[in-house]
Amino acid sequence: MQYLHLIKAIGSGPVTRFLGICLGFSGVSSYHAHMLNLINTMTMTPPIAPVGAEYMAQASIQTDVTVDIVDLCRVKDRPEALSDFFSTCSADLTEISVHHVDDSFCHRLFKLRA
């Protein structure tokens, strides 16, 4: 498949496995998502673009997967924004990016409630 090069460029960690599952690559999983949510939780200043989510979205869209991206970078009330988003959408998979959990930024992450 032509997007295998993209996966190799991203690496061999959990993001690669997740992307492989979303795109239905053989050998990764037999599951193929039809709808995918990508949520960027990075809120540091200056803002950082969600490059990983952009890679995943582009590859997913090219394999007929519908993608919704939620970028919480400039959102004031993140829990409310997520609640509003999930009240109106459904997806087969949701990816939530978590950055810098091993340094001083971890206190800035918010808690998600089911």
Chimera marker file (.cmm) of the C-alpha trace (Angstrom):
<marker_set name="trace">
<marker id="1" x="0.000" y="0.000" z="0.000" r="1" g="1" b="0" radius="0.5"/>
<marker id="2" x="1.305" y="3.474" z="-0.838" r="1" g="1" b="0" radius="0.5"/>
<marker id="3" x="0.909" y="4.869" z="2.699" r="1" g="1" b="0" radius="0.5"/>
<marker id="4" x="3.340" y="2.365" z="4.182" r="1" g="1" b="0" radius="0.5"/>
<marker id="5" x="6.099" y="4.935" z="3.558" r="1" g="1" b="0" radius="0.5"/>
<marker id="6" x="4.232" y="7.427" z="5.738" r="1" g="1" b="0" radius="0.5"/>
<marker id="7" x="4.058" y="4.909" z="8.562" r="1" g="1" b="0" radius="0.5"/>
<marker id="8" x="7.774" y="4.183" z="8.263" r="1" g="1" b="0" radius="0.5"/>
<marker id="9" x="8.474" y="7.916" z="8.382" r="1" g="1" b="0" radius="0.5"/>
<marker id="10" x="6.437" y="8.325" z="11.567" r="1" g="1" b="0" radius="0.5"/>
<marker id="11" x="8.213" y="5.493" z="13.382" r="1" g="1" b="0" radius="0.5"/>
<marker id="12" x="7.393" y="2.191" z="14.994" r="1" g="1" b="0" radius="0.5"/>
<marker id="13" x="5.668" y="3.233" z="18.217" r="1" g="1" b="0" radius="0.5"/>
<marker id="14" x="2.019" y="3.365" z="19.293" r="1" g="1" b="0" radius="0.5"/>
<marker id="15" x="1.177" y="6.140" z="16.813" r="1" g="1" b="0" radius="0.5"/>
<marker id="16" x="2.319" y="3.914" z="13.969" r="1" g="1" b="0" radius="0.5"/>
<marker id="17" x="0.248" y="1.012" z="15.271" r="1" g="1" b="0" radius="0.5"/>
<marker id="18" x="-2.781" y="3.273" z="15.702" r="1" g="1" b="0" radius="0.5"/>
<marker id="19" x="-2.387" y="4.688" z="12.197" r="1" g="1" b="0" radius="0.5"/>
<marker id="20" x="-2.010" y="1.183" z="10.794" r="1" g="1" b="0" radius="0.5"/>
<marker id="21" x="-5.204" y="0.071" z="12.518" r="1" g="1" b="0" radius="0.5"/>
<marker id="22" x="-7.101" y="3.139" z="11.254" r="1" g="1" b="0" radius="0.5"/>
<marker id="23" x="-5.995" y="2.581" z="7.707" r="1" g="1" b="0" radius="0.5"/>
<marker id="24" x="-6.593" y="-1.166" z="7.807" r="1" g="1" b="0" radius="0.5"/>
<marker id="25" x="-3.056" y="-2.296" z="6.952" r="1" g="1" b="0" radius="0.5"/>
<marker id="26" x="-2.756" y="-6.064" z="6.762" r="1" g="1" b="0" radius="0.5"/>
<marker id="27" x="-0.596" y="-7.484" z="9.501" r="1" g="1" b="0" radius="0.5"/>
<marker id="28" x="-1.523" y="-4.652" z="11.850" r="1" g="1" b="0" radius="0.5"/>
<marker id="29" x="-5.193" y="-5.436" z="12.358" r="1" g="1" b="0" radius="0.5"/>
<marker id="30" x="-8.190" y="-6.537" z="10.384" r="1" g="1" b="0" radius="0.5"/>
<marker id="31" x="-10.122" y="-3.520" z="11.687" r="1" g="1" b="0" radius="0.5"/>
<marker id="32" x="-10.714" y="-0.569" z="9.351" r="1" g="1" b="0" radius="0.5"/>
<marker id="33" x="-12.172" y="2.623" z="10.769" r="1" g="1" b="0" radius="0.5"/>
<marker id="34" x="-14.696" y="4.594" z="8.745" r="1" g="1" b="0" radius="0.5"/>
<marker id="35" x="-14.804" y="7.608" z="11.059" r="1" g="1" b="0" radius="0.5"/>
<marker id="36" x="-11.895" y="8.910" z="13.130" r="1" g="1" b="0" radius="0.5"/>
<marker id="37" x="-11.605" y="11.703" z="15.687" r="1" g="1" b="0" radius="0.5"/>
<marker id="38" x="-8.190" y="13.273" z="16.278" r="1" g="1" b="0" radius="0.5"/>
<marker id="39" x="-7.888" y="15.454" z="19.381" r="1" g="1" b="0" radius="0.5"/>
<marker id="40" x="-4.878" y="17.675" z="20.062" r="1" g="1" b="0" radius="0.5"/>
<marker id="41" x="-4.500" y="18.519" z="23.767" r="1" g="1" b="0" radius="0.5"/>
<marker id="42" x="-1.333" y="20.629" z="23.445" r="1" g="1" b="0" radius="0.5"/>
<marker id="43" x="-2.024" y="24.052" z="24.957" r="1" g="1" b="0" radius="0.5"/>
<marker id="44" x="1.417" y="25.559" z="25.380" r="1" g="1" b="0" radius="0.5"/>
<marker id="45" x="2.410" y="29.040" z="24.267" r="1" g="1" b="0" radius="0.5"/>
<marker id="46" x="3.490" y="29.671" z="21.598" r="1" g="1" b="0" radius="0.5"/>
<marker id="47" x="1.045" y="27.261" z="19.937" r="1" g="1" b="0" radius="0.5"/>
<marker id="48" x="2.468" y="24.151" z="18.336" r="1" g="1" b="0" radius="0.5"/>
<marker id="49" x="0.732" y="22.643" z="15.313" r="1" g="1" b="0" radius="0.5"/>
<marker id="50" x="-0.569" y="19.079" z="15.785" r="1" g="1" b="0" radius="0.5"/>
<marker id="51" x="1.741" y="17.621" z="13.130" r="1" g="1" b="0" radius="0.5"/>
<marker id="52" x="1.109" y="13.985" z="14.108" r="1" g="1" b="0" radius="0.5"/>
<marker id="53" x="-2.647" y="14.505" z="13.821" r="1" g="1" b="0" radius="0.5"/>
<marker id="54" x="-2.150" y="16.187" z="10.454" r="1" g="1" b="0" radius="0.5"/>
<marker id="55" x="-0.161" y="13.195" z="9.161" r="1" g="1" b="0" radius="0.5"/>
<marker id="56" x="-2.813" y="10.784" z="10.411" r="1" g="1" b="0" radius="0.5"/>
<marker id="57" x="-5.670" y="12.862" z="9.018" r="1" g="1" b="0" radius="0.5"/>
<marker id="58" x="-4.121" y="13.182" z="5.563" r="1" g="1" b="0" radius="0.5"/>
<marker id="59" x="-3.376" y="9.473" z="5.275" r="1" g="1" b="0" radius="0.5"/>
<marker id="60" x="-6.793" y="8.536" z="6.659" r="1" g="1" b="0" radius="0.5"/>
<marker id="61" x="-8.695" y="10.837" z="4.306" r="1" g="1" b="0" radius="0.5"/>
<marker id="62" x="-6.871" y="9.356" z="1.330" r="1" g="1" b="0" radius="0.5"/>
<marker id="63" x="-8.178" y="5.911" z="2.324" r="1" g="1" b="0" radius="0.5"/>
<marker id="64" x="-11.813" y="7.090" z="2.552" r="1" g="1" b="0" radius="0.5"/>
<marker id="65" x="-11.852" y="7.502" z="6.332" r="1" g="1" b="0" radius="0.5"/>
<marker id="66" x="-13.877" y="10.492" z="7.542" r="1" g="1" b="0" radius="0.5"/>
<marker id="67" x="-11.771" y="12.545" z="9.959" r="1" g="1" b="0" radius="0.5"/>
<marker id="68" x="-12.716" y="15.204" z="12.504" r="1" g="1" b="0" radius="0.5"/>
<marker id="69" x="-9.858" y="17.123" z="14.137" r="1" g="1" b="0" radius="0.5"/>
<marker id="70" x="-10.355" y="18.937" z="17.431" r="1" g="1" b="0" radius="0.5"/>
<marker id="71" x="-7.472" y="21.304" z="18.167" r="1" g="1" b="0" radius="0.5"/>
<marker id="72" x="-7.760" y="22.485" z="21.766" r="1" g="1" b="0" radius="0.5"/>
<marker id="73" x="-4.733" y="24.765" z="21.540" r="1" g="1" b="0" radius="0.5"/>
<marker id="74" x="-6.639" y="28.051" z="21.724" r="1" g="1" b="0" radius="0.5"/>
<marker id="75" x="-9.808" y="26.826" z="23.433" r="1" g="1" b="0" radius="0.5"/>
<marker id="76" x="-10.520" y="28.410" z="26.828" r="1" g="1" b="0" radius="0.5"/>
<marker id="77" x="-12.957" y="25.803" z="28.203" r="1" g="1" b="0" radius="0.5"/>
<marker id="78" x="-11.573" y="22.487" z="26.971" r="1" g="1" b="0" radius="0.5"/>
<marker id="79" x="-13.950" y="20.173" z="28.884" r="1" g="1" b="0" radius="0.5"/>
<marker id="80" x="-16.967" y="22.065" z="27.528" r="1" g="1" b="0" radius="0.5"/>
<marker id="81" x="-15.554" y="22.038" z="23.990" r="1" g="1" b="0" radius="0.5"/>
<marker id="82" x="-15.031" y="18.277" z="24.154" r="1" g="1" b="0" radius="0.5"/>
<marker id="83" x="-18.476" y="17.726" z="25.625" r="1" g="1" b="0" radius="0.5"/>
<marker id="84" x="-20.048" y="19.747" z="22.808" r="1" g="1" b="0" radius="0.5"/>
<marker id="85" x="-17.995" y="17.891" z="20.202" r="1" g="1" b="0" radius="0.5"/>
<marker id="86" x="-18.820" y="14.397" z="21.459" r="1" g="1" b="0" radius="0.5"/>
<marker id="87" x="-22.510" y="15.218" z="21.888" r="1" g="1" b="0" radius="0.5"/>
<marker id="88" x="-22.834" y="15.740" z="18.134" r="1" g="1" b="0" radius="0.5"/>
<marker id="89" x="-20.460" y="13.201" z="16.630" r="1" g="1" b="0" radius="0.5"/>
<marker id="90" x="-19.727" y="9.531" z="16.581" r="1" g="1" b="0" radius="0.5"/>
<marker id="91" x="-16.656" y="7.735" z="15.367" r="1" g="1" b="0" radius="0.5"/>
<marker id="92" x="-15.159" y="4.282" z="15.196" r="1" g="1" b="0" radius="0.5"/>
<marker id="93" x="-11.933" y="5.482" z="16.816" r="1" g="1" b="0" radius="0.5"/>
<marker id="94" x="-10.795" y="8.521" z="18.766" r="1" g="1" b="0" radius="0.5"/>
<marker id="95" x="-7.126" y="9.457" z="19.126" r="1" g="1" b="0" radius="0.5"/>
<marker id="96" x="-6.192" y="11.850" z="21.901" r="1" g="1" b="0" radius="0.5"/>
<marker id="97" x="-2.656" y="13.177" z="21.697" r="1" g="1" b="0" radius="0.5"/>
<marker id="98" x="-0.849" y="13.688" z="24.972" r="1" g="1" b="0" radius="0.5"/>
<marker id="99" x="2.409" y="15.625" z="24.926" r="1" g="1" b="0" radius="0.5"/>
<marker id="100" x="5.173" y="16.206" z="27.438" r="1" g="1" b="0" radius="0.5"/>
<marker id="101" x="3.890" y="13.913" z="30.175" r="1" g="1" b="0" radius="0.5"/>
<marker id="102" x="7.476" y="13.431" z="31.334" r="1" g="1" b="0" radius="0.5"/>
<marker id="103" x="8.330" y="17.064" z="32.024" r="1" g="1" b="0" radius="0.5"/>
<marker id="104" x="7.029" y="20.276" z="33.523" r="1" g="1" b="0" radius="0.5"/>
<marker id="105" x="4.062" y="20.499" z="31.141" r="1" g="1" b="0" radius="0.5"/>
<marker id="106" x="2.201" y="17.506" z="32.588" r="1" g="1" b="0" radius="0.5"/>
<marker id="107" x="0.392" y="19.684" z="35.152" r="1" g="1" b="0" radius="0.5"/>
<marker id="108" x="-1.259" y="21.547" z="32.265" r="1" g="1" b="0" radius="0.5"/>
<marker id="109" x="-3.117" y="18.495" z="30.975" r="1" g="1" b="0" radius="0.5"/>
<marker id="110" x="-6.770" y="18.344" z="31.860" r="1" g="1" b="0" radius="0.5"/>
<marker id="111" x="-8.772" y="15.407" z="33.131" r="1" g="1" b="0" radius="0.5"/>
<marker id="112" x="-11.230" y="13.718" z="30.805" r="1" g="1" b="0" radius="0.5"/>
<marker id="113" x="-14.435" y="12.375" z="32.242" r="1" g="1" b="0" radius="0.5"/>
<marker id="114" x="-16.375" y="9.525" z="30.692" r="1" g="1" b="0" radius="0.5"/>
<link id1="1" id2="2" r="1" g="1" b="0" radius="0.2"/>
<link id1="2" id2="3" r="1" g="1" b="0" radius="0.2"/>
<link id1="3" id2="4" r="1" g="1" b="0" radius="0.2"/>
<link id1="4" id2="5" r="1" g="1" b="0" radius="0.2"/>
<link id1="5" id2="6" r="1" g="1" b="0" radius="0.2"/>
<link id1="6" id2="7" r="1" g="1" b="0" radius="0.2"/>
<link id1="7" id2="8" r="1" g="1" b="0" radius="0.2"/>
<link id1="8" id2="9" r="1" g="1" b="0" radius="0.2"/>
<link id1="9" id2="10" r="1" g="1" b="0" radius="0.2"/>
<link id1="10" id2="11" r="1" g="1" b="0" radius="0.2"/>
<link id1="11" id2="12" r="1" g="1" b="0" radius="0.2"/>
<link id1="12" id2="13" r="1" g="1" b="0" radius="0.2"/>
<link id1="13" id2="14" r="1" g="1" b="0" radius="0.2"/>
<link id1="14" id2="15" r="1" g="1" b="0" radius="0.2"/>
<link id1="15" id2="16" r="1" g="1" b="0" radius="0.2"/>
<link id1="16" id2="17" r="1" g="1" b="0" radius="0.2"/>
<link id1="17" id2="18" r="1" g="1" b="0" radius="0.2"/>
<link id1="18" id2="19" r="1" g="1" b="0" radius="0.2"/>
<link id1="19" id2="20" r="1" g="1" b="0" radius="0.2"/>
<link id1="20" id2="21" r="1" g="1" b="0" radius="0.2"/>
<link id1="21" id2="22" r="1" g="1" b="0" radius="0.2"/>
<link id1="22" id2="23" r="1" g="1" b="0" radius="0.2"/>
<link id1="23" id2="24" r="1" g="1" b="0" radius="0.2"/>
<link id1="24" id2="25" r="1" g="1" b="0" radius="0.2"/>
<link id1="25" id2="26" r="1" g="1" b="0" radius="0.2"/>
<link id1="26" id2="27" r="1" g="1" b="0" radius="0.2"/>
<link id1="27" id2="28" r="1" g="1" b="0" radius="0.2"/>
<link id1="28" id2="29" r="1" g="1" b="0" radius="0.2"/>
<link id1="29" id2="30" r="1" g="1" b="0" radius="0.2"/>
<link id1="30" id2="31" r="1" g="1" b="0" radius="0.2"/>
<link id1="31" id2="32" r="1" g="1" b="0" radius="0.2"/>
<link id1="32" id2="33" r="1" g="1" b="0" radius="0.2"/>
<link id1="33" id2="34" r="1" g="1" b="0" radius="0.2"/>
<link id1="34" id2="35" r="1" g="1" b="0" radius="0.2"/>
<link id1="35" id2="36" r="1" g="1" b="0" radius="0.2"/>
<link id1="36" id2="37" r="1" g="1" b="0" radius="0.2"/>
<link id1="37" id2="38" r="1" g="1" b="0" radius="0.2"/>
<link id1="38" id2="39" r="1" g="1" b="0" radius="0.2"/>
<link id1="39" id2="40" r="1" g="1" b="0" radius="0.2"/>
<link id1="40" id2="41" r="1" g="1" b="0" radius="0.2"/>
<link id1="41" id2="42" r="1" g="1" b="0" radius="0.2"/>
<link id1="42" id2="43" r="1" g="1" b="0" radius="0.2"/>
<link id1="43" id2="44" r="1" g="1" b="0" radius="0.2"/>
<link id1="44" id2="45" r="1" g="1" b="0" radius="0.2"/>
<link id1="45" id2="46" r="1" g="1" b="0" radius="0.2"/>
<link id1="46" id2="47" r="1" g="1" b="0" radius="0.2"/>
<link id1="47" id2="48" r="1" g="1" b="0" radius="0.2"/>
<link id1="48" id2="49" r="1" g="1" b="0" radius="0.2"/>
<link id1="49" id2="50" r="1" g="1" b="0" radius="0.2"/>
<link id1="50" id2="51" r="1" g="1" b="0" radius="0.2"/>
<link id1="51" id2="52" r="1" g="1" b="0" radius="0.2"/>
<link id1="52" id2="53" r="1" g="1" b="0" radius="0.2"/>
<link id1="53" id2="54" r="1" g="1" b="0" radius="0.2"/>
<link id1="54" id2="55" r="1" g="1" b="0" radius="0.2"/>
<link id1="55" id2="56" r="1" g="1" b="0" radius="0.2"/>
<link id1="56" id2="57" r="1" g="1" b="0" radius="0.2"/>
<link id1="57" id2="58" r="1" g="1" b="0" radius="0.2"/>
<link id1="58" id2="59" r="1" g="1" b="0" radius="0.2"/>
<link id1="59" id2="60" r="1" g="1" b="0" radius="0.2"/>
<link id1="60" id2="61" r="1" g="1" b="0" radius="0.2"/>
<link id1="61" id2="62" r="1" g="1" b="0" radius="0.2"/>
<link id1="62" id2="63" r="1" g="1" b="0" radius="0.2"/>
<link id1="63" id2="64" r="1" g="1" b="0" radius="0.2"/>
<link id1="64" id2="65" r="1" g="1" b="0" radius="0.2"/>
<link id1="65" id2="66" r="1" g="1" b="0" radius="0.2"/>
<link id1="66" id2="67" r="1" g="1" b="0" radius="0.2"/>
<link id1="67" id2="68" r="1" g="1" b="0" radius="0.2"/>
<link id1="68" id2="69" r="1" g="1" b="0" radius="0.2"/>
<link id1="69" id2="70" r="1" g="1" b="0" radius="0.2"/>
<link id1="70" id2="71" r="1" g="1" b="0" radius="0.2"/>
<link id1="71" id2="72" r="1" g="1" b="0" radius="0.2"/>
<link id1="72" id2="73" r="1" g="1" b="0" radius="0.2"/>
<link id1="73" id2="74" r="1" g="1" b="0" radius="0.2"/>
<link id1="74" id2="75" r="1" g="1" b="0" radius="0.2"/>
<link id1="75" id2="76" r="1" g="1" b="0" radius="0.2"/>
<link id1="76" id2="77" r="1" g="1" b="0" radius="0.2"/>
<link id1="77" id2="78" r="1" g="1" b="0" radius="0.2"/>
<link id1="78" id2="79" r="1" g="1" b="0" radius="0.2"/>
<link id1="79" id2="80" r="1" g="1" b="0" radius="0.2"/>
<link id1="80" id2="81" r="1" g="1" b="0" radius="0.2"/>
<link id1="81" id2="82" r="1" g="1" b="0" radius="0.2"/>
<link id1="82" id2="83" r="1" g="1" b="0" radius="0.2"/>
<link id1="83" id2="84" r="1" g="1" b="0" radius="0.2"/>
<link id1="84" id2="85" r="1" g="1" b="0" radius="0.2"/>
<link id1="85" id2="86" r="1" g="1" b="0" radius="0.2"/>
<link id1="86" id2="87" r="1" g="1" b="0" radius="0.2"/>
<link id1="87" id2="88" r="1" g="1" b="0" radius="0.2"/>
<link id1="88" id2="89" r="1" g="1" b="0" radius="0.2"/>
<link id1="89" id2="90" r="1" g="1" b="0" radius="0.2"/>
<link id1="90" id2="91" r="1" g="1" b="0" radius="0.2"/>
<link id1="91" id2="92" r="1" g="1" b="0" radius="0.2"/>
<link id1="92" id2="93" r="1" g="1" b="0" radius="0.2"/>
<link id1="93" id2="94" r="1" g="1" b="0" radius="0.2"/>
<link id1="94" id2="95" r="1" g="1" b="0" radius="0.2"/>
<link id1="95" id2="96" r="1" g="1" b="0" radius="0.2"/>
<link id1="96" id2="97" r="1" g="1" b="0" radius="0.2"/>
<link id1="97" id2="98" r="1" g="1" b="0" radius="0.2"/>
<link id1="98" id2="99" r="1" g="1" b="0" radius="0.2"/>
<link id1="99" id2="100" r="1" g="1" b="0" radius="0.2"/>
<link id1="100" id2="101" r="1" g="1" b="0" radius="0.2"/>
<link id1="101" id2="102" r="1" g="1" b="0" radius="0.2"/>
<link id1="102" id2="103" r="1" g="1" b="0" radius="0.2"/>
<link id1="103" id2="104" r="1" g="1" b="0" radius="0.2"/>
<link id1="104" id2="105" r="1" g="1" b="0" radius="0.2"/>
<link id1="105" id2="106" r="1" g="1" b="0" radius="0.2"/>
<link id1="106" id2="107" r="1" g="1" b="0" radius="0.2"/>
<link id1="107" id2="108" r="1" g="1" b="0" radius="0.2"/>
<link id1="108" id2="109" r="1" g="1" b="0" radius="0.2"/>
<link id1="109" id2="110" r="1" g="1" b="0" radius="0.2"/>
<link id1="110" id2="111" r="1" g="1" b="0" radius="0.2"/>
<link id1="111" id2="112" r="1" g="1" b="0" radius="0.2"/>
<link id1="112" id2="113" r="1" g="1" b="0" radius="0.2"/>
<link id1="113" id2="114" r="1" g="1" b="0" radius="0.2"/>
</marker_set>
